[in-house]
Amino acid sequence: HARAYSERMISELRLGAADMVVEIASNDGYLLRNFVDRGIPVRGIEPARNVAAAAIESGIPTETMFLGRATAKRLRSEGLQADLLIGNNVLAHVPDLNDFVAGLATLLAPQGTLTMEFPHVLRLIEESQFDTIYHEHFSYLSLLSVRTLFARHGLTVTAVQELPTHGGSLRVTARHATAVTPVTDSVAAMDELERHHELTNVATYRSLGARARQVRADLLDFLAHTQREGKKVVAYGAPAKGNTLLNFAGVDTSSVAYTVDRSPHKQGLFLPGSRLPIFSPDRIFEDQPDYILLLPWNLREEIASQMAAVRQWGGSFVTPIPRLEVF
């Protein structure tokens, strides 16, 4: 995903050694490496000190700070301006959206291009993705809301693209309103789609409660049925959204024996609330359970492919969202 994006932007914007690419919430620099490999200068902005240190160690120049008006002005006074400014899965995490977007506008070069990726609230509502609501997310965004927000700070959205990541995301492209840039038909099309689904109506958002309760009821019915039949159910993954789902449904080890995760940092620990122990995925092949509940349901194809041997003993996968499915 990161490589494809980088190659596309290098080609479209004709980026070279004279340009500057800046990424907000740049993590360990995995995206920016694609530009470095092509000889394009980069700068990361990452508030987590340990992660920023890993990026610097790998050769990605990184500022350890949160972006806002004040920090952007300081960076600009030091000569930093972004010809391409990137923010992937950070906009929804920001407590003060106006301060953050003002910082983006300050850091963006007069003729620069800004791209932001964020989960699409339309997908969240239509596909009952209530489990993606958790403490790290301050906002759930539509194109309508982002256009309004950006316009407040002199930025114009010129294009929008739908992405499959995180259950369905948008990538918006924006520029300074003073930079004469045509707005593509994609913006009007997405605007029409969001209005068709009544994203300007508060009742649309309230409907998510009923959808969430239906997901819970279906999951509990399934688990009760498997218990009556004496079948064993385990889970796969230890994502944040999995905890939201399990605790909302009141699931514990009485109906789901444990979960597994590929991350060694999570193995040997427990999921909060549900207290499911976390093991290595190897545990599934040892126990050969009847059903595997996929908590990171957005990665169902990838996980089912990795765990294809489950089918050898007649095991099945289960996804709870957007609706319960056994496959």
Phi, psi and omega in degrees: 000312181294319182294315180298318178298312183299314181297321180295315183290323177300319181289311184295318185265357181053050183287143180210196186295342181270358184257167179231127176252126180238133176242131176270137185058058190278358175057225181269012176086015185297327178283316184296336179302328181295328178280320178302319180298339179259010176078022182259127180298143181223162171213130175262150173234111188219118184284338181281115188298318183293322180288318178299322179297321178295321179294314181298318180298329180271007174095015178257108178303126188220133173267133180264095183192164167270144179271136175197188181305308187295312182293325179294320178296321179295315180297321180293322179294338178272003175098006181271121172220141187262123170283328170229121180245124189241140172214105180253121178055046175235329185301321180288347184264358189270125179293319183247091185297320183293320178295320181294311183291328173298323176295320177301312182297325180291321185279339183284128178300155184308323179251020183282169180239135178246133171234138180227135174247139179202151177300140185271122182298334177297316178294321179303313183285310185295330184249018173056039184275047183296338182289349176277000176272108177207178197299336181284344183260119178266336185222152176233112202249145171246168173296322180303314182289321182291321177299317179298315180298312182296318182299327179299336183243024173075024178246138180246128175284123184254343180199156176217143181226137175274138181235152180278349186295148177055039177080004180124108183234168171244144167245115178258144174249135182219158176218168175300141179299334180283344176275118184289106183222131177292143176267125184286163180296341182299329181291312179296322180295317179289323176302315180295319180297315181293322178290324177300322178272011173058046177285358173262006182248122184298333179298330178298319181287324179294335181294341181298329179300314179295321179297318180296318180295328177291320176300316180298314181298318181294320180294315181293323176297317180297314181294323177295320180296317180294325178294319179297327181272358180073025180272151180258131179241132171233170180246162175238127175099155176226051180279161179304317183295332178297323179293322177299313180296309185296319181286324176297323181273351180072030182277138175218195185289353177288338181237336175233116191295318183191177171232165177233156178207143182287341182283120178295340179288340180261336182296140182089357178254188181231149171289136181293140178085294181287336179063026175291127176289148183251123180241176172288151177304339178302332182300327180295320181288335176285317186273333181051062180291165180282322184225144176238113181276116183274105180286320171276070187301337180289348179250027189301318182292317180297314182292316180299326178290316180296326185255030186301333182295345177304327184291342182296329178254014177085015178287155181230155175262153180226128171247132183272342187225140005286340173212154184298128179220132175254129181213000000 
